[in-house]
Amino acid sequence: MVDIERVALLRDGDGWAVDVMLKGGAELRYRYGSETQARYFAAVFSLGPSVLPPASHHVFRRRQKTRRGASPVRAVG
């Protein structure tokens, strides 16, 4: 089991992140594309998993939203 001291949920200009601070002083940062994903994994890390995945080394970019209703689709039934 990994000795986790603290888990913090962060929002910055790049999106959402979870910082996991270990008792030995190490800090791992995991980036997520949405607040929901970040909150879910913050809860998982708080439970104290036995193994932690490698930290994120990339930044998520927001995708442009597609226009809804541009081409109507009819249900076939």
C-alpha positions in Angstrom: 0.0 0.0 0.0 1.2 3.5 -0.9 1.6 6.0 2.0 -0.5 9.0 0.9 -0.3 12.0 3.1 -2.7 14.3 1.3 -4.8 14.6 -1.9 -5.7 18.0 -3.3 -8.0 18.9 -6.2 -6.8 21.9 -8.2 -8.1 24.0 -11.1 -5.8 26.1 -13.1 -5.7 27.7 -16.6 -5.0 24.3 -18.1 -8.0 22.4 -16.6 -8.3 20.1 -13.6 -5.6 18.3 -11.7 -5.2 16.1 -8.6 -2.0 16.4 -6.5 -1.1 13.4 -4.4 1.5 14.1 -1.7 3.3 11.0 -0.3 4.7 10.7 3.2 8.2 10.6 1.9 7.8 14.1 0.5 7.2 13.1 -3.2 4.4 14.8 -5.1 2.6 13.4 -8.1 0.2 15.4 -10.3 -2.5 13.9 -12.4 -4.3 15.9 -15.0 -7.9 15.3 -16.2 -10.1 16.7 -18.8 -13.1 17.4 -16.6 -14.0 18.3 -13.0 -15.9 15.1 -12.7 -13.0 12.9 -13.7 -10.7 14.8 -11.3 -13.1 14.5 -8.3 -13.5 10.8 -9.0 -9.8 10.1 -9.0 -9.2 12.3 -6.0 -11.7 10.1 -4.1 -9.9 6.9 -5.4 -6.5 8.3 -4.3 -7.9 9.2 -0.9 -8.8 5.5 -0.4 -5.1 4.6 -0.5 -4.6 2.4 -3.5 -1.8 -0.1 -3.3 -0.2 1.1 -6.6 -0.1 4.6 -8.1 -0.1 5.1 -11.9 2.7 7.3 -13.4 2.2 11.0 -13.1 0.8 13.1 -16.0 3.4 14.9 -18.1 1.1 16.4 -20.6 -1.6 19.1 -20.7 -5.1 18.5 -21.9 -6.3 21.0 -24.5 -10.0 21.8 -24.6 -11.8 20.7 -27.7 -14.0 23.0 -29.7 -17.6 22.3 -29.2 -19.5 21.1 -32.2 -22.6 22.9 -33.3 -25.8 21.0 -32.4 -28.6 20.9 -34.8 -26.5 21.5 -37.9 -27.9 18.5 -39.7 -31.1 17.0 -38.2 -31.3 13.2 -37.7 -34.6 11.4 -37.8 -35.2 8.3 -35.7 -35.9 5.2 -37.6 -38.4 3.0 -35.9 
